[in-house]
């Protein structure tokens, strides 16, 4: 079984290599297709009418880096580089930082997994909160075990996993959760350089909804939150 691994932190991120190693050690065949540089916040962005460089970067594990978004990477591999391969699933991550609540709408990690789901295959987006006591290797091992069990259900799933700072009882416990609501107290820092005006967005997290049942609540309590996602954003009741 061959798994495509991508991310939005870029090809040099430790998280993607930990994920690939763990899958390989579990006897999955692995291919990596990841951006050349940081692509956080790119959501499901897709590049058109622009040449994108791509190159092979590793021989032991098939690994490609592409000068584009996570969606570009997954689409290019599934439809071109690996079009003659049987790809069974897409795993995006491990992201260095949580992708909780409404942040999933901005997340390139989630966007990469979504592209796999749109190709009618199981997909996981995997993230680890900042300043966690867990390592990427810890997360990769647990995720691989979770995936190994999940992939045998014949279900085409699209799940968003977030790992906490510590496991609440010393071992991974999974909690199904809905999305919370997360906002930011944004600060726009303006500068002028060489006669040009620039701004940079900074801010602090402000959680509007982290009540019981949300992914934020689960992670804060030491669970691995699991939120099933879907691409359908239609408000069916209004129809």
C-alpha positions as CSV (number, residue, x, y, z in Angstrom):
1,X,0.0,0.0,0.0
2,X,1.5,3.3,-1.1
3,X,0.8,6.5,0.9
4,X,1.4,10.1,-0.3
5,X,2.7,12.4,2.4
6,X,2.6,16.2,2.1
7,X,2.7,19.3,4.3
8,X,2.6,23.1,4.4
9,X,5.8,23.6,6.4
10,X,8.0,22.7,3.5
11,X,10.3,19.8,2.5
12,X,12.8,20.5,5.2
13,X,10.3,20.3,8.0
14,X,11.1,17.6,10.6
15,X,7.5,16.6,10.9
16,X,7.1,15.3,7.3
17,X,10.1,13.1,7.6
18,X,9.1,11.7,10.9
19,X,5.7,10.8,9.4
20,X,7.3,9.2,6.3
21,X,9.8,7.2,8.5
22,X,7.0,5.9,10.7
23,X,4.9,4.8,7.8
24,X,8.0,3.1,6.1
25,X,8.8,1.3,9.3
26,X,5.2,0.0,9.4
27,X,5.9,-1.5,5.9
28,X,3.9,1.1,4.0
29,X,5.3,2.3,0.7
30,X,5.8,6.1,0.9
31,X,6.1,9.0,-1.5
32,X,6.6,12.6,-0.4
33,X,5.5,15.6,-2.4
34,X,6.0,18.8,-0.4
35,X,6.5,22.6,-1.0
36,X,9.9,24.0,-1.4
37,X,9.2,26.6,1.3
38,X,6.8,27.5,4.0
39,X,3.1,27.6,2.8
40,X,1.2,28.0,6.0
41,X,-2.1,29.8,5.6
42,X,-2.5,28.8,1.9
43,X,-5.6,26.7,2.6
44,X,-6.7,24.9,-0.6
45,X,-5.0,27.4,-2.9
46,X,-4.1,26.1,-6.4
47,X,-1.5,27.8,-8.7
48,X,-2.4,28.5,-12.3
49,X,-0.6,30.1,-15.2
50,X,2.8,30.0,-13.5
51,X,5.7,27.7,-14.0
52,X,6.6,25.7,-10.9
53,X,10.0,24.1,-10.4
54,X,10.0,20.5,-9.1
55,X,12.9,18.2,-8.3
56,X,13.6,14.8,-6.7
57,X,15.4,15.3,-3.3
58,X,15.7,11.8,-1.9
59,X,16.3,8.3,-3.2
60,X,15.7,6.0,-0.2
61,X,12.2,7.3,0.1
62,X,10.7,8.7,-3.0
63,X,10.6,12.5,-2.3
64,X,9.8,15.4,-4.5
65,X,9.7,19.1,-3.7
66,X,7.6,21.5,-5.7
67,X,7.6,25.3,-5.8
68,X,3.9,25.6,-5.1
69,X,1.2,25.1,-2.5
70,X,0.3,21.8,-0.7
71,X,-2.6,21.4,-3.1
72,X,-0.3,21.9,-6.1
73,X,2.0,19.2,-4.6
74,X,-0.7,16.6,-4.1
75,X,-2.4,17.3,-7.4
76,X,0.8,17.2,-9.4
77,X,1.9,13.9,-7.8
78,X,-1.5,12.2,-8.1
79,X,-2.2,13.3,-11.6
80,X,1.3,13.4,-13.1
81,X,4.4,12.2,-11.2
82,X,2.6,9.2,-9.7
83,X,-0.2,8.8,-12.2
84,X,0.9,5.2,-12.9
85,X,1.1,4.3,-9.2
86,X,-1.7,3.0,-7.0
87,X,-1.9,5.6,-4.2
88,X,-4.1,4.5,-1.3
89,X,-4.3,7.6,0.9
90,X,-2.9,11.1,1.6
91,X,-1.4,12.2,4.9
92,X,-0.6,15.9,5.4
93,X,1.7,16.8,8.2
94,X,3.0,16.6,10.8
95,X,2.3,20.3,11.1
96,X,4.4,22.3,13.6
97,X,1.5,24.0,15.4
98,X,-2.2,23.2,15.9
99,X,-4.9,23.4,13.2
100,X,-7.9,23.7,15.4
101,X,-11.4,25.2,15.1
102,X,-12.0,27.7,12.3
103,X,-8.2,27.7,11.5
104,X,-8.9,24.7,9.3
105,X,-10.3,27.1,6.8
106,X,-6.9,28.8,6.5
107,X,-4.7,25.7,7.0
108,X,-2.4,24.5,4.2
109,X,-2.1,21.3,6.1
110,X,-5.8,20.7,5.8
111,X,-5.8,21.9,2.2
112,X,-3.3,19.2,1.2
113,X,-5.3,16.5,2.8
114,X,-8.5,17.9,1.2
115,X,-7.0,17.4,-2.2
116,X,-6.5,13.8,-1.5
117,X,-10.1,13.5,-0.3
118,X,-11.2,15.2,-3.6
119,X,-9.4,12.4,-5.4
120,X,-11.7,9.9,-3.6
121,X,-9.1,8.6,-1.2
122,X,-8.8,8.6,2.6
123,X,-7.0,11.6,4.0
124,X,-5.5,12.7,7.3
125,X,-4.4,16.2,8.3
126,X,-2.0,15.9,11.4
127,X,-0.9,18.7,13.6
128,X,1.1,19.1,16.9
129,X,0.5,22.0,19.2
130,X,3.4,24.4,19.8
131,X,5.7,23.8,22.8
132,X,4.5,20.2,23.2
133,X,6.3,17.6,25.3
134,X,5.6,15.2,22.5
135,X,8.1,14.8,19.6
136,X,7.3,14.5,16.0
137,X,8.4,10.9,16.2
138,X,5.9,10.3,19.0
139,X,3.1,11.8,17.0
140,X,4.2,9.9,13.8
141,X,4.1,6.6,15.6
142,X,0.7,7.1,17.1
143,X,-0.7,8.4,13.8
144,X,0.7,5.5,11.9
145,X,-1.0,3.0,14.3
146,X,-4.3,5.0,14.0
147,X,-4.1,5.1,10.3
148,X,-3.2,1.4,10.0
149,X,-6.5,0.5,11.9
150,X,-8.6,3.1,10.1
151,X,-7.5,2.3,6.5
152,X,-8.9,-1.2,6.8
153,X,-12.5,0.0,7.2
154,X,-13.1,0.6,3.5
155,X,-14.3,4.1,4.5
156,X,-13.1,7.2,2.6
157,X,-12.5,9.5,5.5
158,X,-11.1,13.0,5.8
159,X,-10.0,13.5,9.4
160,X,-8.3,16.4,11.1
161,X,-6.0,15.2,14.0
162,X,-4.5,17.5,16.6
163,X,-2.1,16.3,19.3
164,X,-1.9,18.0,22.7
165,X,1.0,19.2,24.8
166,X,0.9,16.0,26.9
167,X,-1.2,12.9,26.8
168,X,-3.6,13.1,29.7
169,X,-2.9,9.6,31.1
170,X,0.5,9.1,29.5
171,X,-0.8,7.4,26.4
172,X,-2.7,8.6,23.3
173,X,-6.5,8.8,23.8
174,X,-8.6,9.9,20.8
175,X,-11.6,12.1,21.2
176,X,-14.1,12.8,18.4
177,X,-14.8,16.5,18.4
178,X,-16.6,19.3,16.5
179,X,-14.8,22.4,15.4
180,X,-14.6,25.2,17.9
181,X,-14.4,28.8,16.9
182,X,-11.0,30.5,17.0
183,X,-10.2,34.2,16.3
184,X,-7.2,36.4,16.7
185,X,-6.7,39.8,18.3
186,X,-4.9,41.0,15.2
187,X,-2.2,43.7,15.2
188,X,-1.2,45.2,11.9
189,X,2.4,46.4,12.0
190,X,3.2,49.0,9.3
191,X,6.7,49.8,8.1
192,X,8.1,51.8,5.2
193,X,11.3,50.7,3.4
194,X,12.8,52.3,0.3
195,X,9.6,54.4,-0.2
196,X,7.3,51.4,-0.2
197,X,4.7,50.7,2.5
198,X,4.4,47.3,4.1
199,X,2.2,45.6,6.7
200,X,2.6,42.4,8.7
201,X,-0.2,40.6,10.5
202,X,0.6,39.5,14.1
203,X,-1.9,38.7,16.8
204,X,-2.9,36.6,19.8
205,X,-5.3,33.7,19.9
206,X,-8.8,34.5,21.1
207,X,-11.0,31.4,21.4
208,X,-14.7,32.3,21.0
209,X,-15.9,28.7,21.5
210,X,-13.8,26.1,23.2
211,X,-16.6,24.5,25.1
212,X,-17.0,20.8,25.9
213,X,-17.3,18.8,22.6
214,X,-14.9,21.1,20.6
215,X,-11.5,20.2,19.3
216,X,-9.9,23.0,21.3
217,X,-11.4,21.6,24.5
218,X,-10.3,18.0,23.7
219,X,-6.7,19.0,23.0
220,X,-6.5,21.2,26.2
221,X,-7.6,18.2,28.2
222,X,-4.8,16.0,26.7
223,X,-6.7,14.1,24.1
224,X,-5.9,13.7,20.4
225,X,-8.8,15.5,18.8
226,X,-10.3,13.8,15.7
227,X,-12.7,16.0,13.6
228,X,-14.2,14.4,10.5
229,X,-14.3,17.0,7.7
230,X,-16.0,17.4,4.4
231,X,-15.7,19.7,1.4
232,X,-19.4,20.3,1.3
233,X,-20.0,23.9,2.6
234,X,-23.5,24.3,1.3
235,X,-26.1,25.4,3.8
236,X,-28.6,22.7,3.0
237,X,-31.4,24.0,5.2
238,X,-31.5,27.2,3.3
239,X,-32.0,25.3,0.1
